[in-house]
Amino acid sequence: MQAMILAAGLGTRLRPYTELRPKPLFPVAGRSLLAITLERLRLAGFGQVVVNAHHLRGQVAHALLGEKGVILQEEEVILGTGGGLRRARAHFGDEPVLVTNGDIYHTIDLAHVYRAHLQSGAAVTMVLHDEPRFNKVAVDGDGSILGFGSEADGSSRRLAFTGIHVIEPAVLDAIPVDSFYDIIDCYRAVIRGGGTIRALVVDGHFWTDMGTPTDYLALHGALLSGRVDGVTVASAPFSVDAEAAVGNDLRLLDWAVVGAKARIGDDVTLERVVVWDGATIPAGSTLRDTIVT
């Protein structure tokens, strides 16, 4: 089983934090999102994983050193979701490819997604759910996807794309080589050509697209407050790495994460704060609802 993690985006909505590290390497309760995503894929049975990278790609390359079964695809220019997949085509065999965005945290069963695609006979399976602020994919009563955004008639059901999909590799052959291309434009062409793109609608899971600082903090709030079924964070709601240097009279309120080798002065208060590894907080600081780098 083969998969690809799309990890080449610029992360503009998370600036200035993404000027320091690419979004897939943001720590989530002490581990990078990329490491978490790779683990989920491996537990689901995916033996080969392609990861593409563009922004601060040297950091991604370093993070993947020694990772077995992982192919790093470094992209000198932004190719988009479709262009990145097209370049990776040479790494894929004939079996379907599960694709996941590199900026989502979720508890969706990836093995179930893959099996559902194999049973569908479709060219593409897109995993959808009901997320009102993102509900832009039109689906008919039989589970076929009709279009995206303003396409299709208003009577169709609208759902949100989770960023997880399974593709028959031959679909990618229609994408121009080494050009910027959006995979959704490829899917529009499949639909126009009479091909079938199926919706796999999921519920009862946790999902967030870690797109903004607010989303990133909310993810930690959910994890550290025990609101994500099946996920336990050690010492929650306060997770302080054993290698952090902590001064006297540290006060932790609501929830907080302190990364490895962070240095925290005396008389500090942290409330709903994520402190990255290696960060420094001066003595006497009171911080709330923020990220410390």
Buried (B, 14 or more C-beta within 10 A) or exposed (E): BBBBBBBBBBBEBBEEBBEEBBBBBBBBBBEBBBBBBBEBBBEBEBEBBBBBBBBBBEBBEEBBEEBEEBBBBEBEEEBBBBBBBBBBBEBBEEEBBBBBBBBBBBBBBBBEBBEBBEEBEBBBBBBBBEBEEBBBBBBBEEBBBBBBEEBBEEEBBBBBBBBBBBBBBEBBEEBEEEEEBBBBEBBBEBBEEEBBBBBBBBEEBBBBBBBEBEBBBBBBBBBBEEEBEEBEBEEBBBBBBEEBEBBEEBEBBBBBBBBBEBBBBEBBBBBBBBBBBEBBBEEEBEBEEBBBB
